[in-house]
Amino acid sequence: MSEKELNIFLEFSAGAELLFGNIKRREVKLEGGEKWTIRKLLKWMHANILTERPELFIQDESVRPGILVLVNDTDWELLGELEYEIQPNDNILFISTLHGG
């Protein structure tokens, strides 16, 4: 891995994986020497790996209400949400609390 790559892990649970090609966990190498925030990551995810119904995952520049986000098992609300600066080997988990019926 070069110094200009940021290696992280993305996980999707409780139905969120259905929006990402039914893949529950993936290792991602983010390019560029500048800092990556969750805001920037969400834009990247939308452009590169979101395969189904983006309106069920993204709302404006954030995740939709009903999607929980954990960074290394900590609620992202405690870390600054969209402005959290992603660190090497972070594990970012997206959990859907939305259920059809």
N, C-alpha and C positions, 0 to 999 in steps of 0.2 A: 504494500500500500504506500503510495507516495504521500508527502507531507500535504499535498493539496487535496487529498481525499479525506472525507469524514465517514468512517464506517459506523453504521448504527443498525439496530434491529427494530422492525415494525411488526406488531402483532395485532390481529383483529379477532374479536370474539363476539359471541351472542348475536350473530347474524351480520355483523359489520363485514366479515370476510366475504360475504356474498357479493359485495360491491367491488371487491378486489380480486376477481377471478377465482373465488373460493379458496384462496391461499391464506392460511391462518398466520403464518410467520414467514418473514423474508428478511434477508440481510441486504442492506442497501449501502452503496458507496456514493456519497454526495460529492460532487466536483466543486472545485473553486477554493481559493485561499481565504475568502471572506467568511465572516461568521454566518452560521445558519441558525435561524430562529424557527419556532414552531410555525409562525406565520408563513415564512418562506417555504418550509417543508410542505405545508398544506397545498400551496400553489404547485409545487413540484409533484406532489402526489396526484393532484387533479390532472395535470398534464401528462403524467407518465404511467401511473399504475391503476388509477380509478377506472374500472371497466363498465360499471353499471350505474345507472340512475344517480348522477352526482348530486341531485337535489336532496337525496336522502342522507348525504354525508356532509356536504358543504353548504353553508348559508352565509352570504356576504364573504368575508375573509376568514371566517372561523368554521369550526365544526357546528353542525346543527344542534339545537337543544335536544337532549336525549342521547348524545354520544359522550360517554365519559372518557377522559384522556388521563392516562397514568404514565409518568416518566420514572422509570426505575422504581415502580410500585408506589410512587407518591403522586397524589392528585395534582394536576398541573396548575390548579388555582393557587396552590401554595408556592408555586415556582415562578409565577409571573405570566401564566397562560401563553398568549401568542408571542410575547417578547422573550420567553425562555430561550437562552442560548444553548443549543444542542452541543453536547460533549461527546467525544469519541466513545463508542461502544454503548451509548445510551440505548435502553430498551423502551420504546414508546408503544403503549398498548391503547387501542381504541375499542371500547366496549359499547355496543348498542343497547340502549334500554327501551328502544321502540319495538313494539310487538304488534303484529297485525291481528285482525280479529273481525 
